Amino acid sequence: MALSIDANHLKSIQRRGTAAYYTQRLRQARKDFMHSLSIEYSETTKDYLVKVNQGIQKVKLEAYDKLKKKVAYSSGVDYHKGEDND
């Protein structure tokens, strides 16, 4: 509600970012932490932003691996050996 009154209320932005981080809404958390840092630098906020970026990278890698396995499985390639199972 505070952000509807003042979109640049620093403490509200940081709290929303922290809540988003702990509920795995990483893109919202990154947006809020970057906005917060654009208003005022904070080492704690920067540390959270680093953790968020690492989390996003981990999710991307997991999704890529899952997709790669799915494609390999559907093409008949044994993912573990890299050979056809024919």
C-alpha angles and dihedrals in degrees: 000000000000090000091055087060097040117014090194098053098138100205092048092050091050093047093049089049092050091048090049090050094053092046092050095248089136100167092054090046091051091049092050095045092049090049090049092051091050088059099041133351116244126174090212092053090047090052091051090049090053090051091048092051090049090050092050091049090050092051091049092050092048091050091048092050091048091050092047091052092047092052092046091049094049092049093053095248117141098236093206096051100027091227135113116265093215 
